[in-house]
Amino acid sequence: MKTSIFLILAVLFISVTSNAQTPSAKERATALTQSMNCELGLLQKQNDEVQAINLKAAKKMDEIRKSAGDDAALLNKEGAEVDKQRNIELMDVLTYKQWAVYERISSGDQRELKKTAMCRKNPSDL
């Protein structure tokens, strides 16, 4: 009896996890933009531009994941280039003050992360 319950649970777990899908590039970009909007207080024009930048980067990362396959070193190297390009584009959109906050958050500054923690709890609620 215990074995059959275990097998049923195992089958359910496998079917649920195999049906779980990775969020699309658009979904990931939107979630990131919402979080950035909360953290940085973006204006509507900035929000639209940041969304476009994040979407472009998310799509590029999808391409890299497909081409890199299991090559983690290649994924990390090319992913770092995507991040670098994204940051260059963000510098042109964000104000000096927003960029400074963004850099502190990106570098893991604990004080800044604590101030903006509510923005990362569930971006879909924002």
HELIX and SHEET records of a PDB file:
HELIX    1   1 LYS A    2  ASN A   19  1                                  18    
HELIX    2   2 ALA A   25  LEU A   40  1                                  16    
HELIX    3   3 GLN A   44  ALA A   68  1                                  25    
HELIX    4   4 ALA A   72  VAL A   93  1                                  22    
HELIX    5   5 TYR A   96  SER A  106  1                                  11    
HELIX    6   6 GLN A  110  LYS A  115  1                                   6    
HELIX    7   7 MET A  118  LYS A  121  1                                   4    
HELIX    8   8 PRO A  123  ASP A  125  5                                   3    
END                                                                             
